[in-house]
Amino acid sequence: MKYILFDLDGTLTESGIGIKRCVQYALKNFNIDETDDEKLRLFIGPPLFDSFTNRYRLTEEQANKAIELYRERYREIGIFENRLYDGIKDMLSELKKRDLILAVASSKPEVFVIKILKYFDIDKYFSVITGASLDGKLSAKKDVIRKALEMLNATNKKDQCIMIGDREHDIKGAIENSIKCIGCLWGYGSEHELKQAGCNILVSTPDQITSEL
């Protein structure tokens, strides 16, 4: 492997508290007082529009309003209700020492991805940082991964690429782009979810990634 793509939420950072509180803030506008932690947890990873429409049956207009409210709180407060998982910096440093080319491919808006990576001082490890667009035109994980591969000039080197993430859409996005994938068990997806999505390499700690690669 030469090109290593990482998801952000649930893979590099534990961002659950901020995301869930922002979802609650948005849902209150529709008189939905969601207190079920498991339901809120399902928002971590997938595109927000999909989660609001599929899980709460919001219309397209309502979902866009919910996203606007979510971001209202997220950009000032929620983005910092977050922390790096233990061992992430050491893992990234080790991979860079091996001259591997690292990238981030996240379903979170790119502007927030960059801000978070800089906040935790890990942006320096990545040659390419991609995320969703604020207008929603780029949001599906397969499309974000494809954009990252294009920016890495690795579209024709897929046998040298691997995606690392914690949710089924990370795995499916990798498979849809014909690249290998690793599932992280410290994130927000279960072992069952990752295996069902088609992942056959699972790791329990960041240092195991360095062993697999």
C-alpha positions in Angstrom: 0.0 0.0 0.0 1.2 3.5 -0.8 -2.0 5.7 -0.6 -3.8 5.6 2.8 -7.2 7.3 3.0 -8.7 8.0 6.4 -12.3 8.8 7.6 -12.4 11.5 10.3 -15.3 11.0 12.7 -15.0 7.8 14.6 -11.6 7.0 13.0 -9.2 9.8 13.9 -11.4 11.7 16.3 -14.1 10.9 18.9 -16.6 13.5 17.9 -19.8 11.9 19.1 -20.8 14.3 21.8 -20.6 17.4 19.6 -22.5 15.7 16.7 -25.3 14.3 18.9 -25.8 17.7 20.7 -26.0 19.5 17.4 -28.6 16.9 16.1 -30.7 17.5 19.2 -30.5 21.2 18.6 -31.7 20.9 15.1 -34.5 18.4 15.8 -36.0 20.7 18.5 -37.0 23.1 15.7 -39.4 20.3 14.5 -40.6 19.6 18.1 -38.6 16.4 18.3 -37.0 16.0 21.6 -34.6 13.1 20.9 -33.0 11.6 24.0 -32.2 8.1 22.7 -28.5 7.9 22.5 -28.4 5.0 20.1 -30.6 6.9 17.6 -28.4 10.0 17.9 -25.3 7.8 17.5 -26.4 6.7 14.1 -25.8 10.3 12.8 -22.1 9.9 13.3 -20.6 9.2 9.9 -23.3 9.2 7.2 -24.3 12.4 5.4 -26.6 14.5 7.5 -29.3 14.9 4.8 -29.6 11.1 4.5 -29.9 10.7 8.3 -32.5 13.4 8.7 -34.7 12.2 5.8 -34.4 8.5 6.4 -34.5 8.4 10.2 -37.0 11.2 10.9 -38.9 11.4 7.6 -38.1 15.1 7.2 -38.9 16.5 3.8 -36.1 17.8 1.6 -36.9 21.4 2.7 -37.1 20.4 6.4 -33.8 18.4 6.1 -32.0 21.3 4.6 -33.3 23.5 7.4 -32.2 20.9 10.0 -28.7 20.9 8.4 -28.6 24.7 8.6 -29.5 24.6 12.3 -27.0 21.8 13.0 -24.2 23.8 11.4 -25.3 26.9 13.3 -24.3 25.2 16.6 -21.6 23.0 15.2 -19.3 25.7 13.7 -19.1 27.6 17.0 -19.5 24.9 19.7 -19.9 21.3 18.5 -16.8 21.2 16.4 -14.7 21.5 19.6 -16.7 18.9 21.6 -14.2 16.4 20.2 -10.9 14.7 20.9 -8.2 12.7 19.1 -8.3 8.9 19.9 -5.3 7.7 21.8 -2.5 6.6 19.6 -3.6 8.5 16.5 -0.7 10.9 16.3 1.9 8.1 16.9 0.2 6.0 14.1 0.2 8.9 11.6 3.8 9.8 12.4 4.9 6.2 11.9 3.1 5.9 8.5 4.7 9.2 7.3 8.1 7.9 8.3 7.5 5.0 5.9 7.0 7.5 3.1 3.3 6.5 2.7 1.0 9.2 1.3 -1.9 10.0 3.6 -5.3 11.5 2.9 -8.6 12.3 4.6 -11.8 11.5 2.9 -14.8 12.5 5.1 -18.5 13.0 4.7 -18.2 16.1 6.9 -18.0 19.4 5.1 -14.5 20.0 3.9 -14.2 23.4 5.6 -14.9 21.7 9.0 -12.6 18.8 8.3 -9.7 21.2 7.7 -10.5 23.2 10.8 -10.5 20.1 13.0 -7.3 18.7 11.6 -5.6 22.0 12.2 -7.1 22.3 15.7 -5.5 19.0 16.6 -2.3 19.8 14.7 -2.5 16.7 12.5 -3.1 18.4 9.2 0.6 18.3 8.5 0.4 14.5 8.0 -2.0 14.6 5.0 -1.1 15.3 1.4 -4.8 15.6 0.5 -7.9 16.6 2.6 -11.3 16.1 1.1 -14.8 16.4 2.5 -18.4 17.1 1.5 -19.4 20.3 -0.1 -21.6 22.7 2.0 -24.2 22.7 -0.8 -24.7 19.0 -0.6 -23.6 18.3 -4.2 -20.7 16.3 -3.0 -21.7 14.2 0.0 -21.8 10.4 -0.8 -18.8 8.6 0.6 -18.0 6.9 -2.7 -17.8 10.3 -4.4 -15.6 11.8 -1.6 -13.3 8.9 -1.9 -13.2 9.2 -5.7 -12.3 12.9 -5.4 -9.5 12.0 -3.0 -8.1 9.4 -5.4 -8.2 11.9 -8.2 -6.4 14.5 -6.1 -3.8 11.9 -5.2 -3.3 11.0 -8.9 -4.0 7.5 -7.8 -7.1 6.6 -9.9 -5.0 4.2 -11.9 -3.1 2.9 -8.9 -6.1 1.5 -6.9 -4.2 -1.7 -6.0 -1.9 0.6 -3.9 -4.8 2.3 -2.1 -6.7 1.5 1.1 -9.5 3.2 3.0 -9.7 3.2 6.8 -13.0 3.9 8.5 -15.4 2.9 11.2 -18.9 2.8 9.5 -20.5 0.8 6.7 -20.5 3.7 4.3 -16.7 3.9 4.6 -16.4 0.3 3.6 -19.0 0.4 0.9 -17.5 3.6 -0.5 -14.1 1.9 -0.7 -15.6 -1.2 -2.4 -17.5 1.0 -4.9 -14.1 2.6 -5.8 -12.4 -0.8 -6.1 -9.9 -0.2 -3.3 -9.2 -2.2 -0.2 -10.5 -1.2 3.3 -9.8 -1.6 7.0 -12.5 -1.3 9.6 -11.8 0.4 13.0 -13.5 -1.2 16.0 -12.8 1.8 18.3 -15.3 4.0 16.3 -19.0 4.1 16.0 -19.7 1.0 13.9 -20.0 -2.5 15.2 -18.0 -5.5 14.1 -21.2 -6.9 12.6 -21.9 -3.7 10.7 -18.4 -3.6 9.2 -18.4 -7.3 8.2 -21.9 -7.0 6.7 -20.6 -4.1 4.6 -17.9 -6.3 3.2 -14.8 -5.5 5.3 -12.5 -8.4 6.0 -9.7 -6.6 7.8 -10.6 -5.2 11.3 -8.3 -3.5 13.8 -8.9 -2.7 17.5 -6.2 -0.1 18.1 -4.5 2.5 15.9 -1.1 0.8 16.2 -2.6 -2.3 14.6 -3.0 -0.2 11.4 0.7 0.2 11.2 1.1 -3.6 11.5 -1.5 -4.3 8.7 0.2 -1.8 6.4 
